[in-house]
Amino acid sequence: MNILIKSATIIDSKSEFHNKTQDLLIENGKISKIATKIKNTNNYQEVKLDNLHISQGWFDSSVCFGEPGFEERETIKNGLKTAASAGFTAAALNANTYPVLDSNSDITFVNTKSHNNAVSLLPIGSLTLGGKGEDLAELYDMHSAGAVAFYDYKKPISNPNLMKIALQYASNFDGLVCSFPQESKISGHGVMNENITSTSLGLKGNPALAEELQVARDLFLLEYTGGKLHIPTISTATSVALIREAKKKKLDVTCSAAIHNLYFTDTVLKDFNTHFKVLPPLRTQEDVDALIEGIKDSTIDMVTSDHNPIDIEQKKIEFDHAEYGTIGLESAFGALQAIFSTKKTIDILTKGKTRFALEQAPINIGNKANITLFNPDTKYSFSQNNIVSKSKNAIFEGEALKGTVYGIISNNKVSLNK
């Protein structure tokens, strides 16, 4: 793959060309030259786009594609197309499938299906057999096949001894254990944040306490066992405070927050719109403010779209019975830019790679080209026309967002949006 990128502003704090507008020559998938002006002497494909900015390729630590088992929601092929169109050169795939990804052959299946694509798909194996939370899955076998972490997607591990053993066992091969932050006996059948809004709507509440108890428990277990722990999609102010204290103790813990939990509060549920039914639920403005502060001071290590396609039959029904989840890849960049500066947004979108065993690739001469192309300044209202996913359950539909993605260059391939 040979290509010449013209007049691109480079946003990459690890590059010597950071904040400079340059031409880039990419030959055989590697950056061979960066200069103010490069002549296209070899008649390579040339990319010249309005207000073009580039950065290291973006990474999402939590996506679901459905396949195998839920192909009506999404397939791996179209999921990769969606990720590329949204600017992501890599994504970690949850075991939110049927059957769940809990064996060497399951991880191999995902790797085979996603092979030779511009987007690197990193499979996350189920922590327990069948995702049932009873017995550990074959963690080392999955690790050997390429699993980057272990997680029962959105299913809390209720047995603390099982989590203790998982942390101890995975530490033998530097494995990353993920634990969904919810104590089920406290959350019960709650479908939204327990607050004045849930009372006024007559919906059962899922209190912040349910999350915070589980976070505290897992941090105590981590302190006892050692190992590596990732807590995905925290949503409360107290969770941020607990993890901040754990990091001061030098515990090997990371965490993420979902973009929609930084943007919306539970007050948007007044119309019972099931697009807003997510897990963890949308919380209060105090929680949103604490999450944003946690991102700014690096208590929260990464932000995820928590992309979870759900078919219309499971979403367009009574609120109590609707499935949790929203698609988020397509809206991720625009939503983050509605909250943060472009520089901070790019920092957020390029963090978390090393935690999930992914190599960093700064935009410097001699490095592999792993690049996202975008225009940070366009403004638009997110609509169905912006959705590439098979499922259309978009929490950001109708929201005013900022920034357009042009495409990606990665894995010696070019994927540009038309």
Sequence and secondary structure as in RCSB ss.txt:
>XXXX:A:sequence
MNILIKSATIIDSKSEFHNKTQDLLIENGKISKIATKIKNTNNYQEVKLDNLHISQGWFDSSVCFGEPGFEERET
IKNGLKTAASAGFTAAALNANTYPVLDSNSDITFVNTKSHNNAVSLLPIGSLTLGGKGEDLAELYDMHSAGAVAF
YDYKKPISNPNLMKIALQYASNFDGLVCSFPQESKISGHGVMNENITSTSLGLKGNPALAEELQVARDLFLLEYT
GGKLHIPTISTATSVALIREAKKKKLDVTCSAAIHNLYFTDTVLKDFNTHFKVLPPLRTQEDVDALIEGIKDSTI
DMVTSDHNPIDIEQKKIEFDHAEYGTIGLESAFGALQAIFSTKKTIDILTKGKTRFALEQAPINIGNKANITLFN
PDTKYSFSQNNIVSKSKNAIFEGEALKGTVYGIISNNKVSLNK
>XXXX:A:secstr
  EEEEEEEE  TTSTTTT EEEEEEETTEEEEEES    TT  EEE  TT EEEE EEEEEE   TTT TTT  
HHHHHHHHHHTTEEEEEE   SSS S SHHHHHHHHHHTTT SSEEEEEE SBGGG SSSB  HHHHHHHT  EE
  TT     HHHHHHHHHHHGGGT EEE     HHHHTT  EESSHHHHHHT  EE HHHHHHHHHHHHHHHHHH
 SEEEE    SHHHHHHHHHHHHTT  EEEEEEHHHHH  GGGGGG  GGG  SS    HHHHHHHHHHHHTTSS
 EEE  B    HHHHSS GGGS   BB HHHHHHHHHTTS HHHHHHHHT STGGGT     S TTSB  EEEEE
EEEEEE  GGG  SSS  BTTTT EEEEEEEEEEETTEEEE  
